[in-house]
Amino acid sequence: MSPLQHSFALVRRRRLGVHLLRVLALVTVACLVVAGVLIASDVAYQLSRMARLAALAAGVLAVGAGAWWWLRCAWRPLSDLHVALLIETVHPQLQGLALAAAERSSATPASELTQLLHEAMLGEAERQLGVLDLTAVIDSRPLSRNIGLTVTMLAAAVLIVVAAPAESARELQRTFTPWRQLPPSAAELAARAAAAAQERTASELAQAASRAASAAQAPVTFRVTPGAVELARGGMLDVACTVSRVDGPAQVRVRLSDGSWRNLSMVAAADDARSFTAQLTDLSDDSAYCVVMGAQRSPVYPITVYDQATLLDLHADYQAPAYAQEPVRTLKGGDLEALAGSVAHLTLRGSVPLGTVQLLTDDGQAITLTVHGDTAVGDVPIDHDGGYRLSACDARSRHALDGLAAHFAIHAIVDLPPTLTLLYPALDEDVHPLATIAIAADVSDDVGLKDVRLVSAYGLEEPRSEHRSCTVSATGRPQRHLLAQFTIDLKQRQVHLGDTIIFHVEAVDVKGQQVTTDPYVLTVRDYELMQAYVDGGHPPGNGTARFATLMGALHDLAARKAQLTAEQFHAECAHIAQLYLHIDPYSPLPFPYR
């Protein structure tokens, strides 16, 4: 076999293989389709055994005919020219060389030159065909589509079998082995059961007709609802009655307040000729009723009328904790809000005497209120946020009190510590030896203040406390806001330059909660240094400023001499002299001390 014939044979084998695979895929798809049609027909119509056998034979014949036709198309031979045309279609770069080689392969050359040309052309065709991919000549895309369809249908069939294995196995047996006798399925059993039920129903209907004929001579029995009943005054009552048989018009008889009876017609139900209804309105007194049909009647049922209990008042008297020193306050409504630790004295009043009144908090605590006639009272502690439900009924008929909310809230207001703000001085400061230092703090509390005090310590001395009253003199109750002012007079102390005074302000509320400011430091400086800071922000550099400061202090003392006793005057003179000597111990006094 020449290389050219070998290339053509390769294309033919490729075509045959692709066609055979397509035939296999198509036959598989046809089998699945026929099987699905047969199974669906049997499920829908419950075919008999002969019908299933005929359908299976028709399906096998259809699949066989299709397979024979597809195989016949696959085995159809291809000529060299057809193969060459397929090659040229896929590889147009050959430019007709394959067709020419196919035409000349069997021709006899007329001359030696023609022989040479013929051999050259065949050699060129064989060379180019040898380097080409001839397997791509046959289009395999239809095969891919057929395989994809086959895989999809097989997957669907597998999913159906996995989802319902028992039902699938039974239907496959019924479809492909119709000659076998299979046990009845669940559907067949259900159908048989339904038929049996229909037979039983027909039998029961016949028996019921027989019993009805027998009962035609029996007395009429009444089934009346609601029977004995309690109603709110002025309410209405729906009466329903079912009789064993209809023996005339149905009427409801009602006893009036004067003892007489009144007949009211009843309406037959639309869906049951033996059921009747009627409505009694404006029932203001105790009464009774019964149902009458012909000469027979039902038992007499009492109607008890009661007055609907309604809520007239609900309020709470709040008793604050003892430390708050607050008077009792009263608020309307059931929602409770007060300072944590308070007790709410709850009062409920109804329109009629009350029976049991209970209070249940959200955390499960049950509180029973004490009932006195139409009033119930009880204490509810207010310790934390939450809520409660209140239930009450009247004493006579035990019906629920109308007007109570489904749920009430409890809000406990937390007593916060005081707020303390130091207004001045707000920084550590330098002071001169004769200064009077003013200290102020703004203090407030949500309930009341107990004490505000200035705690100061001079050097290593024990701290001193200065208190401010937090009670309003007119009412005797604690204040909630106070501007506390204090002074530290250095003239009352034996201060020295460089000494420090450390102080802070404390506030305590009536609950005992305490807050404190940061500690602050006051440092005693000499007059010259203080004056220099005031004038230019720098300490002095010579003794002139010290002398001027000393003269200013003496001038101030001379101006106040008339207001001082002799002892006070001499004490302040000694104090100024001591300060001056401490500033400059080596400098003599500029004037004699008198």
C-alpha positions as CSV (number, residue, x, y, z in Angstrom):
1,M,0.0,0.0,0.0
2,S,1.4,3.3,-1.1
3,P,1.7,6.2,1.4
4,L,-1.1,8.0,-0.3
5,Q,-3.4,5.0,0.0
6,H,-2.3,4.7,3.7
7,S,-3.4,8.3,4.3
8,F,-6.7,7.7,2.7
9,A,-7.2,4.5,4.7
10,L,-6.4,6.4,7.9
11,V,-9.2,8.9,7.1
12,R,-11.6,6.0,6.4
13,R,-10.9,4.3,9.7
14,R,-11.3,7.6,11.5
15,R,-14.7,8.1,9.9
16,L,-15.8,4.6,10.6
17,G,-14.8,4.9,14.3
18,V,-16.6,8.2,14.8
19,H,-19.7,6.8,13.1
20,L,-19.7,3.7,15.2
21,L,-19.4,5.7,18.4
22,R,-22.3,7.9,17.2
23,V,-24.4,4.9,16.5
24,L,-23.7,3.6,20.0
25,A,-24.6,6.9,21.6
26,L,-27.8,7.2,19.4
27,V,-28.9,3.7,20.3
28,T,-28.3,4.4,24.0
29,V,-30.3,7.6,23.8
30,A,-33.1,5.8,21.9
31,C,-33.2,3.0,24.5
32,L,-33.4,5.6,27.3
33,V,-36.2,7.5,25.5
34,V,-38.2,4.3,24.7
35,A,-37.7,3.1,28.3
36,G,-38.9,6.5,29.7
37,V,-41.9,6.5,27.4
38,L,-42.9,3.0,28.4
39,I,-42.5,3.7,32.1
40,A,-44.4,7.0,31.9
41,S,-47.2,5.3,30.0
42,D,-47.5,2.5,32.6
43,V,-47.4,5.0,35.5
44,A,-50.0,7.2,33.9
45,Y,-52.4,4.6,32.6
46,Q,-51.6,1.4,34.6
47,L,-51.3,-0.7,31.4
48,S,-52.3,-4.3,31.4
49,R,-49.8,-7.1,30.9
50,M,-50.6,-7.5,27.2
51,A,-50.4,-3.8,26.6
52,R,-47.0,-3.6,28.3
53,L,-45.8,-6.5,26.2
54,A,-47.0,-5.0,23.0
55,A,-45.4,-1.6,23.9
56,L,-42.1,-3.3,24.7
57,A,-42.1,-5.2,21.4
58,A,-42.8,-1.9,19.5
59,G,-40.0,-0.2,21.3
60,V,-37.5,-2.9,20.6
61,L,-38.4,-2.9,16.9
62,A,-38.1,0.9,16.8
63,V,-34.7,0.8,18.4
64,G,-33.5,-2.1,16.2
65,A,-34.7,-0.3,13.0
66,G,-32.9,2.8,14.0
67,A,-29.7,1.0,14.9
68,W,-29.8,-0.9,11.5
69,W,-30.2,2.4,9.6
70,W,-27.4,4.1,11.5
71,L,-25.0,1.1,11.0
72,R,-25.8,1.0,7.3
73,C,-24.9,4.7,7.0
74,A,-21.7,4.1,9.0
75,W,-20.5,1.2,6.7
76,R,-21.2,3.1,3.5
77,P,-17.8,3.1,1.6
78,L,-16.0,6.2,0.6
79,S,-14.1,6.6,-2.7
80,D,-10.6,8.1,-2.9
81,L,-12.0,11.3,-4.5
82,H,-14.5,11.6,-1.6
83,V,-11.7,11.2,0.9
84,A,-9.5,13.7,-0.9
85,L,-12.4,16.2,-1.0
86,L,-12.8,15.8,2.8
87,I,-9.0,16.4,3.2
88,E,-9.1,19.5,0.9
89,T,-12.0,20.9,2.8
90,V,-10.2,20.8,6.1
91,H,-6.7,21.6,4.7
92,P,-7.3,24.2,1.9
93,Q,-3.6,24.9,1.8
94,L,-3.1,21.7,-0.3
95,Q,-4.8,23.7,-3.2
96,G,-6.2,20.6,-4.9
97,L,-3.1,18.4,-4.6
98,A,-4.9,15.6,-2.8
99,L,-7.7,15.6,-5.4
100,A,-5.2,15.5,-8.2
101,A,-3.2,12.7,-6.6
102,A,-6.4,10.7,-6.1
103,E,-7.4,11.1,-9.8
104,R,-3.8,10.2,-11.0
105,S,-3.1,7.4,-8.7
106,S,-4.9,4.9,-10.9
107,A,-4.2,6.5,-14.3
108,T,-1.5,5.2,-16.7
109,P,1.0,7.8,-17.9
110,A,1.1,8.3,-21.7
111,S,4.8,9.2,-22.0
112,E,7.9,9.2,-20.0
113,L,7.6,12.9,-19.2
114,T,4.1,12.4,-18.0
115,Q,5.4,9.5,-15.9
116,L,7.9,11.8,-14.3
117,L,5.3,14.5,-13.6
118,H,2.9,11.9,-12.3
119,E,5.5,10.6,-9.9
120,A,6.6,14.1,-8.7
121,M,3.0,15.1,-8.0
122,L,2.3,11.9,-6.1
123,G,5.5,12.3,-4.1
124,E,4.6,15.9,-3.2
125,A,1.0,14.9,-2.2
126,E,2.4,12.0,-0.1
127,R,4.9,14.4,1.6
128,Q,2.3,17.1,2.5
129,L,-0.3,14.5,3.6
130,G,2.4,12.9,5.8
131,V,2.8,16.1,7.8
132,L,-0.9,16.9,8.2
133,D,-3.3,15.8,11.1
134,L,-5.6,13.6,9.1
135,T,-7.7,12.7,12.2
136,A,-9.1,16.2,12.1
137,V,-10.6,15.6,8.7
138,I,-13.7,13.8,10.2
139,D,-15.9,16.3,12.2
140,S,-16.3,14.9,15.7
141,R,-18.6,17.6,17.0
142,P,-21.8,15.7,16.4
143,L,-20.2,12.8,18.3
144,S,-19.5,15.1,21.2
145,R,-23.0,16.3,21.3
146,N,-24.4,12.8,21.1
147,I,-22.1,11.7,23.9
148,G,-23.1,14.7,26.1
149,L,-26.8,13.9,25.5
150,T,-26.2,10.3,26.4
151,V,-24.3,11.2,29.6
152,T,-27.0,13.7,30.6
153,M,-29.8,11.2,30.1
154,L,-27.9,8.4,31.9
155,A,-27.2,10.8,34.9
156,A,-30.9,11.7,35.0
157,A,-31.9,8.0,35.0
158,V,-29.4,7.3,37.8
159,L,-30.7,10.2,39.9
160,I,-34.3,8.9,39.4
161,V,-33.2,5.4,40.5
162,V,-31.3,6.7,43.5
163,A,-34.2,9.0,44.6
164,A,-36.7,6.2,44.5
165,P,-35.0,2.8,44.2
166,A,-37.9,0.6,45.2
167,E,-40.4,2.3,42.8
168,S,-37.8,2.4,40.0
169,A,-37.0,-1.3,40.3
170,R,-40.7,-2.2,40.3
171,E,-41.4,-0.1,37.2
172,L,-38.4,-1.5,35.3
173,Q,-39.6,-5.0,36.1
174,R,-43.1,-4.2,34.9
175,T,-41.8,-2.5,31.7
176,F,-39.1,-4.9,30.6
177,T,-40.5,-8.2,32.0
178,P,-44.2,-7.8,31.4
179,W,-44.7,-11.6,31.3
180,R,-43.9,-11.8,35.0
181,Q,-46.6,-11.6,37.7
182,L,-45.5,-8.9,40.3
183,P,-47.0,-8.2,43.7
184,P,-49.3,-5.2,43.9
185,S,-47.7,-1.8,44.4
186,A,-48.6,0.8,47.0
187,A,-50.8,2.7,44.5
188,E,-52.7,-0.5,43.6
189,L,-53.1,-1.3,47.2
190,A,-54.4,2.3,47.8
191,A,-56.8,1.9,44.9
192,R,-58.1,-1.4,46.3
193,A,-58.4,0.2,49.7
194,A,-60.3,3.2,48.2
195,A,-62.7,0.8,46.5
196,A,-63.2,-1.1,49.7
197,A,-63.9,2.2,51.5
198,Q,-66.5,3.1,48.9
199,E,-68.2,-0.2,49.5
200,R,-68.1,0.4,53.2
201,T,-69.5,3.9,52.8
202,A,-72.3,2.7,50.7
203,S,-73.1,0.0,53.3
204,E,-73.0,2.6,56.1
205,L,-75.3,4.9,54.1
206,A,-77.7,2.1,53.7
207,Q,-77.5,1.3,57.4
208,A,-78.0,5.0,58.3
209,A,-81.1,5.1,56.1
210,S,-82.4,2.1,57.9
211,R,-81.7,3.7,61.3
212,A,-83.3,7.0,60.2
213,A,-86.4,5.1,59.2
214,S,-86.4,3.4,62.6
215,A,-85.8,6.7,64.4
216,A,-88.7,8.5,62.7
217,Q,-90.9,7.2,65.4
218,A,-88.4,8.0,68.3
219,P,-88.7,11.3,70.3
220,V,-86.7,14.3,69.1
221,T,-83.4,14.8,71.0
222,F,-81.9,18.3,71.4
223,R,-78.2,19.3,71.6
224,V,-78.2,22.9,72.7
225,T,-75.1,25.2,73.0
226,P,-73.9,27.0,75.0
227,G,-76.2,25.6,77.7
228,A,-76.0,27.4,81.1
229,V,-74.1,30.6,80.6
230,E,-73.0,33.8,82.3
231,L,-73.2,37.1,80.4
232,A,-72.3,40.7,81.1
233,R,-75.3,42.9,81.6
234,G,-76.7,44.2,78.3
235,G,-74.8,41.5,76.3
236,M,-76.1,39.1,73.7
237,L,-76.2,35.3,73.4
238,D,-75.9,33.1,70.3
239,V,-78.0,29.9,70.7
240,A,-77.3,26.9,68.5
241,C,-79.3,23.7,68.5
242,T,-79.0,20.4,66.6
243,V,-82.0,18.0,66.6
244,S,-82.1,14.3,65.9
245,R,-84.8,14.9,63.3
246,V,-86.8,17.8,62.1
247,D,-90.4,17.6,63.4
248,G,-91.5,21.1,62.7
249,P,-90.2,24.7,63.1
250,A,-87.6,25.3,65.8
251,Q,-88.1,28.1,68.3
252,V,-86.2,29.3,71.3
253,R,-88.3,30.3,74.4
254,V,-86.9,33.0,76.7
255,R,-88.1,33.8,80.2
256,L,-88.7,37.6,80.6
257,S,-88.1,39.6,83.8
258,D,-91.8,39.4,84.7
259,G,-91.7,35.6,84.6
260,S,-93.5,35.2,81.2
261,W,-92.1,33.4,78.3
262,R,-91.4,34.7,74.8
263,N,-90.9,32.5,71.6
264,L,-88.3,33.5,69.0
265,S,-87.9,31.7,65.7
266,M,-84.7,30.0,64.9
267,V,-83.0,29.9,61.5
268,A,-81.9,26.7,59.9
269,A,-78.2,26.3,58.9
270,A,-77.4,26.4,55.2
271,D,-75.3,23.3,55.3
272,D,-77.4,21.2,57.8
273,A,-81.2,21.1,57.9
274,R,-81.1,19.7,61.4
275,S,-79.1,22.6,62.9
276,F,-80.7,26.0,63.9
277,T,-79.4,29.2,65.3
278,A,-80.9,32.3,67.1
279,Q,-79.5,35.4,68.9
280,L,-80.8,36.8,72.1
281,T,-80.0,40.5,72.7
282,D,-80.1,43.1,75.5
283,L,-80.0,40.6,78.3
284,S,-80.2,42.8,81.4
285,D,-81.6,40.4,84.1
286,D,-81.1,36.8,85.1
287,S,-83.2,34.7,82.8
288,A,-83.6,31.2,81.2
289,Y,-84.1,29.6,77.8
290,C,-85.0,26.4,76.0
291,V,-85.5,25.1,72.5
292,V,-89.0,24.0,71.4
293,M,-89.9,21.9,68.3
294,G,-93.5,20.9,67.9
295,A,-94.7,19.3,71.1
296,Q,-91.2,18.6,72.4
297,R,-88.6,20.8,74.0
298,S,-85.1,20.8,75.4
299,P,-84.1,21.2,79.0
300,V,-84.2,24.7,80.5
301,Y,-80.8,26.4,80.8
302,P,-80.2,29.4,83.1
303,I,-78.8,32.8,82.0
304,T,-76.9,34.6,84.8
305,V,-76.3,38.3,84.2
306,Y,-73.4,40.0,85.9
307,D,-72.1,43.6,86.0
308,Q,-68.7,43.9,84.1
309,A,-66.1,45.0,86.6
310,T,-64.1,47.9,85.2
311,L,-61.0,49.7,86.5
312,L,-61.7,53.1,88.0
313,D,-58.4,54.1,89.5
314,L,-54.8,52.8,89.5
315,H,-52.1,54.9,91.2
316,A,-48.9,54.4,93.2
317,D,-47.6,56.2,96.3
318,Y,-43.8,56.2,96.2
319,Q,-41.9,56.0,99.5
320,A,-38.2,56.9,98.7
321,P,-35.3,55.4,100.7
322,A,-34.9,57.0,104.1
323,Y,-31.6,58.6,103.2
324,A,-33.2,60.6,100.4
325,Q,-35.5,62.5,102.9
326,E,-38.2,62.8,100.2
327,P,-41.9,63.1,100.9
328,V,-44.3,60.5,99.7
329,R,-45.4,61.3,96.1
330,T,-48.4,59.9,94.2
331,L,-48.5,59.2,90.4
332,K,-51.4,57.9,88.4
333,G,-51.1,54.8,86.2
334,G,-49.5,51.4,86.6
335,D,-46.0,52.1,85.2
336,L,-43.7,52.5,88.1
337,E,-40.7,54.8,88.2
338,A,-38.8,55.9,91.3
339,L,-35.4,56.0,92.9
340,A,-33.8,52.5,93.3
341,G,-34.6,51.2,96.8
342,S,-38.0,52.9,96.8
343,V,-41.3,51.1,97.6
344,A,-44.4,51.7,95.4
345,H,-47.6,51.4,97.4
346,L,-49.9,50.3,94.6
347,T,-53.7,51.0,94.9
348,L,-56.3,49.5,92.5
349,R,-60.0,50.4,92.6
350,G,-62.7,48.7,90.6
351,S,-66.3,49.4,89.9
352,V,-67.5,46.4,91.9
353,P,-66.2,44.4,94.9
354,L,-63.0,42.6,93.9
355,G,-62.0,39.0,94.3
356,T,-58.4,37.8,93.9
357,V,-55.9,40.4,92.7
358,Q,-52.4,39.2,91.9
359,L,-49.2,40.8,90.6
360,L,-46.5,38.8,88.8
361,T,-43.2,40.4,88.0
362,D,-41.1,39.6,84.9
363,D,-38.6,37.7,87.1
364,G,-41.3,35.4,88.5
365,Q,-42.0,37.1,91.9
366,A,-45.7,36.8,92.8
367,I,-47.2,39.6,95.0
368,T,-50.7,39.2,96.3
369,L,-52.6,42.5,96.8
370,T,-54.8,42.8,99.9
371,V,-58.4,43.4,98.9
372,H,-60.8,45.6,100.8
373,G,-64.1,45.7,99.0
374,D,-63.6,47.4,95.6
375,T,-60.0,48.4,96.5
376,A,-56.8,46.3,96.4
377,V,-53.4,47.5,97.8
378,G,-49.9,46.1,97.8
379,D,-46.3,47.1,98.0
380,V,-44.0,46.7,95.0
381,P,-40.2,47.1,95.7
382,I,-38.4,49.0,93.0
383,D,-34.9,47.6,93.0
384,H,-34.1,47.1,89.3
385,D,-35.6,47.7,85.8
386,G,-38.3,45.2,84.7
387,G,-42.0,44.9,84.5
388,Y,-45.1,43.2,85.9
389,R,-48.5,41.9,84.9
390,L,-51.6,42.6,87.0
391,S,-54.6,40.4,87.0
392,A,-57.9,41.0,88.9
393,C,-61.4,39.7,88.9
394,D,-64.7,40.6,90.5
395,A,-65.8,38.9,93.7
396,R,-69.2,37.6,92.4
397,S,-68.6,36.0,89.0
398,R,-64.8,35.9,88.9
399,H,-64.7,37.7,85.6
400,A,-61.6,39.6,84.7
401,L,-61.4,43.3,85.5
402,D,-61.8,45.4,82.3
403,G,-59.3,48.2,81.6
404,L,-56.1,46.7,82.9
405,A,-53.1,46.9,80.5
406,A,-51.4,43.6,79.5
407,H,-48.0,44.7,80.9
408,F,-46.7,47.5,83.1
409,A,-43.0,48.8,83.3
410,I,-40.8,49.2,86.3
411,H,-37.9,51.6,86.1
412,A,-35.5,52.0,89.0
413,I,-33.6,55.3,88.9
414,V,-30.0,54.7,89.9
415,D,-28.6,57.2,92.5
416,L,-25.4,58.5,90.9
417,P,-22.5,59.9,92.9
418,P,-22.2,63.7,93.2
419,T,-20.5,65.7,90.5
420,L,-17.7,68.0,91.8
421,T,-15.9,70.7,89.7
422,L,-13.2,72.9,91.2
423,L,-13.8,76.4,89.8
424,Y,-10.7,78.2,91.2
425,P,-7.9,77.9,91.7
426,A,-7.8,75.2,89.0
427,L,-4.0,74.9,89.0
428,D,-1.1,74.8,91.4
429,E,-0.3,78.5,92.3
430,D,2.3,80.7,94.0
431,V,1.0,83.0,96.7
432,H,2.6,85.8,98.8
433,P,2.8,85.4,102.6
434,L,-0.1,87.8,103.4
435,A,-2.5,86.5,100.8
436,T,-6.1,85.4,101.3
437,I,-6.7,82.5,99.0
438,A,-10.3,82.0,97.7
439,I,-11.3,78.5,96.8
440,A,-14.7,77.7,95.1
441,A,-16.2,74.4,93.9
442,D,-19.5,73.6,92.1
443,V,-21.2,70.5,93.6
444,S,-24.5,68.8,92.5
445,D,-26.2,65.5,93.1
446,D,-29.4,64.0,91.7
447,V,-30.9,63.2,95.1
448,G,-29.2,65.4,97.7
449,L,-25.9,66.5,99.2
450,K,-24.8,65.7,102.7
451,D,-21.4,67.4,103.1
452,V,-18.9,69.5,101.2
453,R,-15.6,70.2,102.8
454,L,-12.2,71.7,102.1
455,V,-9.3,69.6,103.4
456,S,-6.0,71.5,103.6
457,A,-2.6,70.7,105.1
458,Y,0.1,73.3,105.8
459,G,3.5,71.7,105.5
460,L,3.7,68.6,107.7
461,E,0.7,69.7,109.9
462,E,-2.3,67.4,110.3
463,P,-5.0,68.2,107.6
464,R,-7.8,70.6,108.6
465,S,-11.4,70.3,107.3
466,E,-13.7,73.2,106.7
467,H,-17.4,72.2,106.1
468,R,-20.2,73.9,104.2
469,S,-23.9,73.2,105.1
470,C,-25.9,71.3,102.4
471,T,-29.3,71.7,104.0
472,V,-32.0,74.2,103.0
473,S,-32.9,76.0,106.2
474,A,-36.5,76.6,105.2
475,T,-37.4,72.9,104.4
476,G,-34.7,71.1,106.3
477,R,-34.0,69.0,103.2
478,P,-30.6,68.4,101.6
479,Q,-29.6,70.6,98.7
480,R,-29.0,69.2,95.2
481,H,-26.7,72.0,94.1
482,L,-24.2,74.1,96.0
483,L,-21.6,76.6,95.1
484,A,-19.1,75.9,98.0
485,Q,-16.7,78.8,98.8
486,F,-13.7,78.6,101.1
487,T,-10.8,80.9,102.1
488,I,-7.3,80.2,103.4
489,D,-5.9,83.4,105.2
490,L,-2.1,83.1,105.3
491,K,-2.0,86.0,107.8
492,Q,-3.5,83.7,110.4
493,R,-0.6,81.2,110.0
494,Q,3.1,81.5,110.6
495,V,4.2,80.9,107.0
496,H,7.6,81.0,105.6
497,L,8.9,81.4,102.1
498,G,8.9,78.1,100.2
499,D,6.2,76.6,102.4
500,T,3.4,74.7,100.7
501,I,-0.3,74.3,101.4
502,I,-1.9,71.1,99.9
503,F,-5.7,71.1,99.6
504,H,-8.5,69.3,98.0
505,V,-12.3,69.4,98.1
506,E,-14.6,66.5,99.0
507,A,-18.3,66.0,98.5
508,V,-20.6,63.3,100.0
509,D,-24.2,62.7,99.0
510,V,-27.0,61.6,101.4
511,K,-26.4,57.9,100.3
512,G,-22.8,58.2,101.4
513,Q,-21.2,58.2,97.9
514,Q,-18.1,60.4,98.0
515,V,-16.1,62.2,95.3
516,T,-12.8,64.1,95.7
517,T,-11.0,66.6,93.5
518,D,-7.3,66.2,92.7
519,P,-4.9,67.6,95.2
520,Y,-3.5,71.1,94.5
521,V,-0.4,72.9,95.9
522,L,-0.1,76.5,97.0
523,T,3.6,77.6,97.3
524,V,4.5,80.7,99.4
525,R,6.8,83.1,97.5
526,D,8.4,86.4,98.5
527,Y,6.8,89.8,97.6
528,E,9.5,90.7,95.0
529,L,9.1,87.4,93.2
530,M,5.3,87.8,93.1
531,Q,5.6,91.4,91.9
532,A,8.0,90.4,89.2
533,Y,5.8,87.7,88.0
534,V,2.9,90.2,87.8
535,D,4.9,92.9,86.0
536,G,7.0,90.9,83.5
537,G,7.0,87.2,84.2
538,H,10.6,87.1,85.5
539,P,12.0,87.1,89.0
540,P,13.9,90.3,90.2
541,G,17.6,90.7,89.9
542,N,18.4,93.2,92.6
543,G,17.5,94.3,96.1
544,T,15.6,97.4,95.1
545,A,12.5,95.5,94.3
546,R,12.7,93.7,97.7
547,F,12.9,97.1,99.5
548,A,9.9,98.4,97.5
549,T,7.8,95.4,98.4
550,L,8.7,95.8,102.1
551,M,7.7,99.4,102.0
552,G,4.4,98.5,100.4
553,A,3.7,96.0,103.2
554,L,4.6,98.6,105.8
555,H,2.4,101.2,104.2
556,D,-0.5,98.7,104.1
557,L,0.0,98.0,107.9
558,A,0.1,101.7,108.7
559,A,-3.2,102.3,106.9
560,R,-4.9,99.5,109.0
561,K,-3.3,100.5,112.3
562,A,-6.4,102.2,113.5
563,Q,-8.4,99.0,113.1
564,L,-6.0,96.8,115.0
565,T,-5.3,96.3,118.6
566,A,-1.8,96.9,120.0
567,E,-1.1,93.2,120.1
568,Q,-2.3,92.6,116.6
569,F,-0.3,95.6,115.3
570,H,2.9,94.3,117.0
571,A,2.3,90.8,115.8
572,E,2.0,91.8,112.2
573,C,5.1,94.0,112.5
574,A,7.1,91.0,113.8
575,H,5.6,88.9,111.0
576,I,6.8,91.3,108.3
577,A,10.2,91.6,109.9
578,Q,10.6,87.9,110.1
579,L,9.7,87.5,106.4
580,Y,12.2,90.2,105.4
581,L,15.0,88.6,107.4
582,H,14.2,85.2,105.9
583,I,14.4,86.7,102.4
584,D,17.8,88.2,102.9
585,P,19.3,87.2,106.2
586,Y,22.6,89.2,105.5
587,S,20.9,92.5,104.9
588,P,20.4,94.8,107.9
589,L,17.0,96.3,108.6
590,P,16.6,99.7,106.8
591,F,14.8,101.2,109.8
592,P,14.6,100.4,113.5
593,Y,11.8,98.1,114.5
594,R,9.2,99.9,116.7
